[in-house]
Amino acid sequence: MTKLDVLIVGGGPIGIACALEAKKKNLNYLVVEKGPLVNSLYHYPTNMTFFSTSEKLEIDSIPFISKNPKPTKEEALEYYRRIATSNQLDINLFEKVVQIKKQNNFFKVQTNKATYEAAHVVIATGFYDIPNYMNIPGEDLPKVFHYYNNPHYFSGQDVIVVGASNSSVDAALEVFRKGGNVTMVIRGKSIGERVKYWVKPDIENRIKEGSIKAYFQTKLTQIRENEVDILMPDGEKKTLNNDFVLALTGYRPNFEFLKNIGIKLSEDDNCIPSYNPQSMETNIKGVFLAGVICGGMETHKWFIENSRIHAKQIMEHINFQHC
């Protein structure tokens, strides 16, 4: 059984930052990632442009050079891959952690490929794994997508886009520009306030001119093979012709994974995990959180730019104990 000072769960940007800090402090570490390197980022839409500028996505003061001030997904994939390879970080890809149990002073970490003993565990798994389901009839039909990749697939089709966040707005605009007939179904009164400032006028103008249809203060209530039902603000039910539904209603961390480890969550709807903001250590001594998972359902609170400091906080605490 492999024995480690620290095992890092998640090979995203913050997991990579944790590995860099562990290596600096000569800790025996390993990153375990269930998919490819920066798995969540890899599954972002093909044409995605970050809201943040490149320097805000940098880790460990390693320069991130991009063609434009706002880097693309492909540029970010290349940046984080080069960091991992050039620093020869110890990362096991396509290996999923299935159980973490504390035994005496160590944690037994069981994956689908091996078993490890670690004195400390860092959870840096992000929040992109589980969609926020609408829980309506027909949501399980093959025509419903909770993740969006490329607009070409929807060319010439009647497409419902649910939501008014960055992901929904980007998808609506891209599908419209590839020849899709786009209708947005939005619970709120307007396009989301956190939508990228250079995109918001675009979607608002497309709605105003009628190129994209939008129903505000409206919700999707049922999905069928060739149509959907929506509930209007006045209580009227309306049926629309439909080929595909992009239910881009957001995502959530794997709370069951945290609870199975023994990490306490707040009792409100936000499910915020318990941790010390100075050390990032949870209520389970030796288990730490890093990155967006710290916010529970408040996934808009933490980003790469304001959570990369977690790596330094955690490894300094572990190194102090290790010494």
N, C-alpha and C positions, 0 to 999 in steps of 0.2 A: 504494500500500500504506500503510495507517494505521500510524503509528509511535507507540508508547506507552512511558511510563516503567514501567508495570506492567499486566499483564493478569491478572485474577482469574478463575479457572475455578470456577464454582459460585455461584449466587445465593441461597444459604440464609442463615440468620442470621449465620453467621461470615463469609461472603462479603460480606454487606451491611456488617458491622462493618469489614472490610478496606477497603471502598470509602469509608466515612466517614472513616477515618484517612488514606487517600490524598488525599482531597479537602482535609482540614485542612492537609496538608503541600504543597498545590498541585502534586501529582504528576499527570501526564497518565495517567489510568487508564481501564480499561473492565472491567466484569463481563460474562462470557459464561455464560449459563445455558441448558442444553439443553431445559428445560421451562418451566412458569410460574414466577413468583417464588416463592421458598421451595418448590421442587418436591417435595422429600421430605416436608415438613410437609403439603403439599397432599394427598399420597397416604396420609397417616395415616388411621385409621378415623374415620368421621364423628363419632362421639360421644366421641372421646378426650379425657380430662382429663390434663394434665401432672402428673408426679410433683413437679416443682419449683413453688415459689411464683412469682408474676408478677415480683417484683423480681429473681429469679435468672435470668430470661429476658431481662432488659433489656440493651440494648447502648448504648454511648456515654452512659450515665447518662440516657437518655431514659425517662421514667416509663412503665411498662406498667400501666394501670389495668384491673382485671378485676372482675367481679361477685363472684367467690368467691376465696378464697386460692389455690386451684389453678385456673389458667386453662384454658379449653377450646381445642381446635384452632381454632375459628372466631375466637375472640378473638386468638389468636396470629397468624393469617393477616392480620387487620385491622391489628394492631400493626406487623408488619414491612412490610406494604404502605404504610402511612402514613409510616413512616420513609423508605422508598425514594422515595415521591412528593414528600413535603414537603421533602426534601433534594435533590431533583432529581438523584438518582444516575444515573450513566451505566451502564445495564444493558441488554444485548441479550438478550431472551428467545427461547426456541425456536430457539436457535442452538447447535449441538453442536460441540465441539472434537474434531477427528479426528486431529490430529497436532501435536506440538511438537518442533521440531528446533533445536538451537543452531547458529548460523551467525556465526562471528567473535564479536563482542561482543553480538549480539542473538539473540533466539529468534524463529524463524518459526513462527507459530501459524496452522494451517490449520483452518478450521471448514467446516461444510456451506454457509456463505453468503459467507465472505470470508477474506482472508488479512491477518494483522497482524504487525508487527514490535514486539517488546517487549524492553526491557532486563531486565525481571524478570518472573517468572511466579509466581503464588500458586495452589496447588491446594487448594481448599476444597470438595471434592466429596462429603464425607460417606461413608455406607456403605449406603444404602438401595436401591441399584440392583440388586444381584444376590442372590437368595435362596441360603441354604445348602441345596442339594438333598439329598434323602435317597438318591438314586440307587437306587431300587427299581423293580421292574416296575409299570407302570401310573401312574407319577408324572406322565406327560405327558398323561393323560386330561383332557378338559375339566372334569370334576367336581372336579379338584384345584386349590385356590387357595393361592398362596404369599403373597398379600396379602389382607387382610380390610378391608371397608369398612362395610357396613350389615347388621344382623342380619335385616331383614325378608325378604331373599332366601331365607333358610334356614328360614323358618317351616314347621312341619309335616314337616320332613325329618329323616332319620337322619344326624347330622353327627359325624364324627370330628374332634377338635381335637388336633393333635400338638404337644406341648411343655407347659411349665409356667412360662413367663416371663410378663411383664406382658401382652404382646400375646395370648398364648394364653388366659390367664385372663380378660381382658376379653372376648374373643370368645366364650368358653364361657358366661360369665354372660349376655351380651347375647342370644346365640342361644337359650339356655334360656328367657329371659324373653320372647322373641318366639315361643315355642311350638315350638322345635326340640328334638329328642331328642338330647341331647349326650352323647358319650362322649369322654373324654380319654385319650390314649395318651402316657405319660410315661416317659422313660428312667430318671429318678432315683427316689429313695425317697419324695419329698415334693414339694409345691409349692415353687417357687423362692424362695430367701431374699430376692431383690431385688424380689419382687412388692410393689406399693404396699401400705403398712401398713394402709390402710383397706379394701382389697379382699381381702387374704389371708384374714381370718376369714370373709368372705362365701363364697369358693369352697370353703374347707375345710368349712364348715357345709353347703353344698349337696351336697358329696360325702358327708359323714357321714350326711345324711338320705336319700341315694339319689336326689335330684332330678337330679344329674349323676353319671354313672358314670365312674369313673377306674380305669385299669389302670396301676399303678406298676411300675417296673423292667421295662418292657415296650417293645417296639419294633414299629413297622409294617413288615411284610415284603413285602406285595404288595397292589396295588389293582386291583379289577376293576369293571365297570360297576355292579353292584348289591351288592357286598360287598367286604370287605377281610380280609386275614390279619394277625394279630398273633402275636408270639412271647412267650410268658409267661416269668416268671423261672425256672420249673422246666423249661423247654425245650419245653413243650406248645405246639402251634400251635392258635390259636382263630380261627374265622371269624365275622365280624360282618356283619349286614345294614348297607348303607350307601348313602346318596345323594350325599353330598358330603364331601370331605376338606379341612380347613383346616390346611395344613402350615406352621404359623407357627414355623419352625425357625431364625429369625434371618436376618441378611443380612451381606454382606461388601463391602468396598470393591472397586473395579475395579483389581485388582493388575496386570493386563496393561497398563492405561493407564500406571501408574507405571513399570513395567519398560520399556515402550517409550520413555519419556522418558530412562531411564537411572538412575532412582532405585533404590538398593540396598535389598533387603528382608532381614530376618533369615532365617536358614536353618531356623529351627524352624517349627512349625505356626502361630505367631502372625503371621508375615509383617510384622513391624513395620518401617516405612520408616526409613531413615537420615536423621537431621536433628539440627541443633544446638539444644538446648533453650533457649538464650538468644536466638538470632536466628531460629530455625525454618527456617534454610536447610538444604537437603538436601546430599547429596554432589555434586549438580550445582550449581555456583556460579551464583547468580541464580534458582534455583528454590526456592520455599518451600512448606511445608505449614501448613495452619491447620485447627483443628477436630478432629473425631472421627477423621478419616483417619489422624492421627498414631498411633493405637493399633493399626493393622492389624486383626487378628481380635479383638483385645481391645476390642470396641466399647462395652463398659460403662465404660471408663476415662475417656473424654472426653465432656463434655456442653457445652451452650451456656454454662452458668454457670462452668465452669472452663477453657474454651478461648477465650472472647471476648477474653482478654488477648493471644492470639496476634496479633490485628490490630495492636495497638499495638507489640508487639515487632517484627513484620515491617516495618511502615512506618517505624519509627524507624531500623532498620538500612538500609533502602533510601534513606531521606532523607539519612542520613549519607553514604552512597556517592554519592548524587546531587549533594550539595553539594561 
